[in-house]
Amino acid sequence: MDKNKLVLPVSILLGCIVLGGFYYASQVSKQKSIENQQQIKIDQDRKAETIRQFSLTVCLDTASTNYRALIAVNSNADGTYKSLSAQKYVEDKYTNERDDCYKQYK
């Protein structure tokens, strides 16, 4: 066989292999980049959830502290409420504050 007849097909074959290699490498790089972005998003979501849970806990602790303070102000020395309206006020105030915490951080 004549070498001149083989040069063109071999050149085309080598060119296709080189181009295919570059295309494959770019797709692998693209996939790694997408996976990296997804992992960053997952990490950010976890951090945000941790902060939200911590903030909710702090808010509920504050509501409990305020509740105990309201009980102290609105109760007699023996621990009973001064009146039914005082008891209702304290319970409603605590319920509203606790519900606000859940609305804000959930």
N, C-alpha and C positions, 0 to 999 in steps of 0.2 A: 504494500500500500504506500501511497505517496504521503509524505509528511505534511505537505501543504493542505491536503484534504482533511487532516486530523486537527490542524491548528485551530480552525474556527469552532468546531464542536467542543473541543477541550477548553478553549477560552470561554465560551458561553457557559459551559458546565462549572468551571471554576468561578466565574463571575456570579452565577446563581448561588453557589455555595457560600461565597463571601457575603453577598447581600442577605441571604437567608440567615447567616450567623449574626449579622448586625441586627436584623429584624428580631430574631429570637432574643438577643441580649437586651434590646430595648423593651421588649414585652416583659422579660423577667424583672428588669429595673422598675418598670411601671407597676407591676404587681407588688413588689416589695414596698414601693412608695404608698400604694393604696392600703396595704396591711399596716404599715407604720401609722398612717393617718387614722385608721380605725382604732388602733391600740391607744393612740393619744386621746381620741374621743372617749373611749371606755374609761381611761384613767381620769379624765376630767369629770366624767359623770360620777365616778366613784367618790372623788374628792368633794364634789358638790353635794352628794347624798350624805357624806360624813358630816360636812358642815351644817347641812339642814337638820340632821338628827341631833347634833350637838346643840344647835340653836334652839330646837324644840325642847330639849331637856332643860336648858337654862331658863327658857320662858316658863315651862311648867313648874320648875323649882321656884321661880319668882312668884308665880301665881299662888303656890302653896304657902310661901312665906307671907304674902299679902293676906291670904285667907286666915292664917293663924293670928296675924296682927288684928284683923277685923273682928275675929272671935274675941280676942282679948279686950278690945274696945267696947264691944257690944254685949258683953256677958257680965254677970254678977260675980262676986267673989267665989261662989260655990261652983262656977262653971256653967250655970244655966243662962240662957239668953235673957236679956232685960225685957224683951217683948217678942211677940210673934212677928211683928213687922221687922224688928231688928234681925231675927233669924232669917226671914225671907230675903232681906236686903243682903245679908252676908252670903247666903247660898246663891242668890242670883248674880251677885258681883263675881263670885268665884267661878261660877259656871260660864259667865260671859268671858271672863279673862282666859279661862282654860280653852274655850272654843275659839277665841281669837288666836291663841297660840297654834292650834291645829290648822286653822284656816291659813295662817301666815306661812307655816313651815311644812305643810304637807302638799 
